Amino acid sequence: MSIDLDEEAALRHVTEQLKTSYGDRHTPEKIEDAVATARQSFTSLPIRTYVPVLDE
């Protein structure tokens, strides 16, 4: 399934927000890995609108 560019932008935004919020407790790499892991759990969903919110 192809990932929409809007979803990509939203996921980048969520990742940056999480880095800002939790950067004092977790490394940027750990946050990026957590977002990627969460994203993987939603890859089979046909409706992609809320994936960034669910990832966060």
N, CA, C and O atoms as a MOPAC input file, in Angstrom:
PM7 MOZYME 1SCF
protein

 N      0.84100 1    -1.17800 1     0.00000 1
 C      0.00000 1     0.00000 1     0.00000 1
 C      0.88500 1     1.24000 1     0.00000 1
 O      1.84100 1     1.33100 1     0.77100 1
 N      0.57100 1     2.15800 1    -0.83900 1
 C      1.32000 1     3.40500 1    -0.95800 1
 C      0.93100 1     4.36600 1     0.16500 1
 O     -0.24100 1     4.49800 1     0.51600 1
 N      1.94000 1     5.02700 1     0.71400 1
 C      1.69000 1     5.99400 1     1.77300 1
 C      1.55900 1     7.38000 1     1.14000 1
 O      2.42700 1     7.80900 1     0.37900 1
 N      0.50800 1     8.04900 1     1.45000 1
 C      0.19900 1     9.38100 1     0.94300 1
 C      1.21300 1    10.40300 1     1.48100 1
 O      1.68000 1    10.28500 1     2.61400 1
 N      1.54500 1    11.40200 1     0.65800 1
 C      2.50700 1    12.42800 1     1.06200 1
 C      2.01800 1    13.22300 1     2.26400 1
 O      2.82600 1    13.63900 1     3.09400 1
 N      0.71300 1    13.44200 1     2.37300 1
 C      0.17000 1    14.13600 1     3.53600 1
 C      0.40300 1    13.32700 1     4.80600 1
 O      0.69500 1    13.88400 1     5.86500 1
 N      0.27100 1    12.01400 1     4.69000 1
 C      0.52400 1    11.15200 1     5.84200 1
 C      1.99400 1    11.21800 1     6.23900 1
 O      2.32600 1    11.28000 1     7.42300 1
 N      2.86700 1    11.20500 1     5.24100 1
 C      4.30200 1    11.32000 1     5.51700 1
 C      4.61300 1    12.61300 1     6.25900 1
 O      5.34600 1    12.61100 1     7.24800 1
 N      4.05000 1    13.71800 1     5.77300 1
 C      4.27900 1    15.02000 1     6.40800 1
 C      3.72200 1    15.02900 1     7.83100 1
 O      4.35700 1    15.55400 1     8.74600 1
 N      2.55600 1    14.45800 1     8.01200 1
 C      1.94700 1    14.40400 1     9.34400 1
 C      2.79500 1    13.55900 1    10.29200 1
 O      2.96900 1    13.91500 1    11.45800 1
 N      3.31900 1    12.44700 1     9.79400 1
 C      4.16600 1    11.60300 1    10.64500 1
 C      5.47200 1    12.30300 1    11.00800 1
 O      5.95900 1    12.15700 1    12.12900 1
 N      6.04100 1    13.05700 1    10.07900 1
 C      7.24300 1    13.84100 1    10.40300 1
 C      6.92300 1    14.87400 1    11.47400 1
 O      7.70500 1    15.08600 1    12.40100 1
 N      5.77500 1    15.50900 1    11.33800 1
 C      5.35600 1    16.51400 1    12.31100 1
 C      5.16100 1    15.88700 1    13.69500 1
 O      5.62800 1    16.42800 1    14.69800 1
 N      4.47300 1    14.75200 1    13.74300 1
 C      4.25900 1    14.04800 1    15.01000 1
 C      5.59400 1    13.66400 1    15.63200 1
 O      5.79300 1    13.82700 1    16.83500 1
 N      6.50300 1    13.15700 1    14.81400 1
 C      7.81500 1    12.75400 1    15.31400 1
 C      8.55200 1    13.93900 1    15.92200 1
 O      9.15100 1    13.81800 1    16.99000 1
 N      8.51100 1    15.06600 1    15.25700 1
 C      9.17900 1    16.26800 1    15.78000 1
 C      8.52300 1    16.74600 1    17.07100 1
 O      9.21100 1    17.18600 1    17.99300 1
 N      7.20400 1    16.66300 1    17.14000 1
 C      6.51100 1    17.04700 1    18.37200 1
 C      6.91600 1    16.13400 1    19.52400 1
 O      7.14500 1    16.59600 1    20.64200 1
 N      7.00000 1    14.85400 1    19.24600 1
 C      7.39500 1    13.91000 1    20.29100 1
 C      8.83000 1    14.15100 1    20.74000 1
 O      9.13700 1    14.03600 1    21.92700 1
 N      9.70000 1    14.48100 1    19.81300 1
 C     11.08900 1    14.79800 1    20.17200 1
 C     11.13900 1    16.01500 1    21.08300 1
 O     11.91500 1    16.05700 1    22.03800 1
 N     10.30000 1    17.01100 1    20.77800 1
 C     10.25300 1    18.20900 1    21.61000 1
 C      9.70800 1    17.88000 1    22.99800 1
 O     10.23300 1    18.34700 1    24.00900 1
 N      8.65600 1    17.07700 1    23.03500 1
 C      8.01500 1    16.75000 1    24.30600 1
 C      8.81700 1    15.77600 1    25.16400 1
 O      8.82500 1    15.88600 1    26.39000 1
 N      9.48800 1    14.82700 1    24.52500 1
 C     10.14300 1    13.75400 1    25.27200 1
 C     11.65100 1    13.68600 1    25.05900 1
 O     12.30600 1    12.74500 1    25.50800 1
 N     12.19800 1    14.68700 1    24.37100 1
 C     13.62300 1    14.69200 1    24.07300 1
 C     14.52100 1    14.73200 1    25.29500 1
 O     15.69100 1    14.35500 1    25.22000 1
 N     13.99000 1    15.18100 1    26.41000 1
 C     14.78300 1    15.20300 1    27.63600 1
 C     14.86100 1    13.82600 1    28.29700 1
 O     15.67500 1    13.60800 1    29.19400 1
 N     14.01200 1    12.90000 1    27.84900 1
 C     13.98200 1    11.54800 1    28.43200 1
 C     14.37700 1    10.44300 1    27.46900 1
 O     14.75700 1     9.35000 1    27.88800 1
 N     14.28500 1    10.73300 1    26.16400 1
 C     14.56800 1     9.71300 1    25.15500 1
 C     15.39300 1    10.32300 1    24.02300 1
 O     15.26100 1    11.50700 1    23.71300 1
 N     16.23300 1     9.51100 1    23.41800 1
 C     17.03900 1     9.98200 1    22.29500 1
 C     16.14100 1    10.14600 1    21.06200 1
 O     15.09100 1     9.51200 1    20.96300 1
 N     16.56100 1    10.99300 1    20.13600 1
 C     15.78000 1    11.13800 1    18.89500 1
 C     15.61300 1     9.80200 1    18.16500 1
 O     14.56200 1     9.53400 1    17.58400 1
 N     16.64200 1     8.97800 1    18.19900 1
 C     16.57700 1     7.67400 1    17.52900 1
 C     15.52200 1     6.77400 1    18.16600 1
 O     14.79500 1     6.07100 1    17.46300 1
 N     15.44000 1     6.79700 1    19.48700 1
 C     14.45600 1     5.96300 1    20.18400 1
 C     13.03800 1     6.42100 1    19.83300 1
 O     12.14600 1     5.59500 1    19.63600 1
 N     12.83700 1     7.72700 1    19.75600 1
 C     11.52600 1     8.26300 1    19.39900 1
 C     11.17900 1     7.89100 1    17.95800 1
 O     10.05500 1     7.47700 1    17.67600 1
 N     12.13700 1     8.03800 1    17.05500 1
 C     11.90100 1     7.66800 1    15.65100 1
 C     11.58900 1     6.18500 1    15.53100 1
 O     10.70500 1     5.80200 1    14.76500 1
 N     12.29500 1     5.34900 1    16.27100 1
 C     12.02900 1     3.90800 1    16.25500 1
 C     10.63200 1     3.59500 1    16.78600 1
 O      9.93800 1     2.73300 1    16.24900 1
 N     10.22500 1     4.29600 1    17.83800 1
 C      8.89200 1     4.06600 1    18.41000 1
 C      7.80400 1     4.44400 1    17.40800 1
 O      6.81300 1     3.72600 1    17.26700 1
 N      7.98200 1     5.55900 1    16.71800 1
 C      7.00300 1     5.97900 1    15.70400 1
 C      6.97400 1     4.96500 1    14.55900 1
 O      5.90100 1     4.60000 1    14.07900 1
 N      8.13100 1     4.51900 1    14.12900 1
 C      8.19900 1     3.53700 1    13.03700 1
 C      7.53200 1     2.22600 1    13.43700 1
 O      6.83100 1     1.61200 1    12.63300 1
 N      7.74800 1     1.79900 1    14.67300 1
 C      7.12800 1     0.56200 1    15.15700 1
 C      5.61100 1     0.71300 1    15.20600 1
 O      4.88000 1    -0.18000 1    14.77800 1
 N      5.14500 1     1.83200 1    15.72200 1
 C      3.70000 1     2.07400 1    15.78400 1
 C      3.11800 1     2.11700 1    14.37600 1
 O      2.04500 1     1.57200 1    14.11600 1
 N      3.83800 1     2.77000 1    13.47800 1
 C      3.36400 1     2.89000 1    12.09200 1
 C      3.22100 1     1.51100 1    11.44600 1
 O      2.26500 1     1.26600 1    10.71000 1
 N      4.14800 1     0.63200 1    11.71500 1
 C      4.09300 1    -0.71800 1    11.14100 1
 C      2.81400 1    -1.44500 1    11.53700 1
 O      2.27000 1    -2.22700 1    10.75600 1
 N      2.33600 1    -1.18800 1    12.74800 1
 C      1.13300 1    -1.89200 1    13.19600 1
 C     -0.12900 1    -1.43000 1    12.46800 1
 O     -1.17300 1    -2.07500 1    12.56900 1
 N     -0.03800 1    -0.31800 1    11.73500 1
 C     -1.19000 1     0.20600 1    11.01400 1
 C     -1.06100 1     0.07600 1     9.50200 1
 O     -1.90000 1     0.61400 1     8.78000 1
 N     -0.04500 1    -0.61700 1     8.99400 1
 C      0.18600 1    -0.66500 1     7.54400 1
 C     -0.94000 1    -1.33800 1     6.76300 1
 O     -1.14100 1    -1.03000 1     5.58800 1
 N     -1.66500 1    -2.23700 1     7.38500 1
 C     -2.71400 1    -2.94200 1     6.65100 1
 C     -4.05800 1    -2.22400 1     6.67500 1
 O     -5.01000 1    -2.68000 1     6.04000 1
 N     -4.15000 1    -1.12300 1     7.38700 1
 C     -5.42300 1    -0.41400 1     7.46400 1
 C     -5.71900 1     0.32800 1     6.16000 1
 O     -4.86600 1     1.06300 1     5.66300 1
 N     -6.90300 1     0.14600 1     5.60700 1
 C     -7.22300 1     0.79300 1     4.33800 1
 C     -7.48000 1     2.29900 1     4.47800 1
 O     -7.23500 1     3.05300 1     3.53700 1
 N     -7.96200 1     2.73300 1     5.62000 1
 C     -8.22600 1     4.15800 1     5.82700 1
 C     -7.05500 1     4.73100 1     6.60600 1
 O     -6.81400 1     4.34700 1     7.75100 1
 N     -6.33100 1     5.64900 1     5.98700 1
 C     -5.06000 1     6.13700 1     6.52100 1
 C     -5.18300 1     7.45500 1     7.27300 1
 O     -4.19900 1     7.90500 1     7.85900 1
 N     -6.32500 1     8.07800 1     7.27900 1
 C     -6.51100 1     9.42800 1     7.79400 1
 C     -5.96000 1     9.62100 1     9.20400 1
 O     -5.33300 1    10.64400 1     9.47800 1
 N     -6.17700 1     8.67000 1    10.09900 1
 C     -5.81800 1     8.86300 1    11.49300 1
 C     -4.54400 1     8.15000 1    11.91500 1
 O     -4.23700 1     8.10100 1    13.10600 1
 N     -3.80000 1     7.60100 1    10.97600 1
 C     -2.56300 1     6.89200 1    11.30900 1
 C     -1.59000 1     7.77300 1    12.09100 1
 O     -1.05400 1     7.30400 1    13.09500 1
 N     -1.32900 1     9.01700 1    11.69400 1
 C     -0.40600 1     9.83700 1    12.48900 1
 C     -0.86900 1    10.04300 1    13.93000 1
 O     -0.05800 1    10.03100 1    14.85600 1
 N     -2.17000 1    10.23200 1    14.11400 1
 C     -2.69900 1    10.41000 1    15.46500 1
 C     -2.52900 1     9.12200 1    16.26500 1
 O     -2.12500 1     9.15800 1    17.42800 1
 N     -2.83500 1     7.99900 1    15.65000 1
 C     -2.67900 1     6.71900 1    16.33400 1
 C     -1.21100 1     6.43400 1    16.64900 1
 O     -0.90000 1     5.87600 1    17.70100 1
 N     -0.32600 1     6.80700 1    15.76200 1
 C      1.10300 1     6.62900 1    16.01500 1
 C      1.53700 1     7.40900 1    17.23900 1
 O      2.28000 1     6.90400 1    18.08100 1
 N      1.07000 1     8.63900 1    17.33100 1
 C      1.45700 1     9.46900 1    18.46200 1
 C      0.95600 1     8.86700 1    19.75600 1
 O      1.18600 1     9.42800 1    20.82700 1

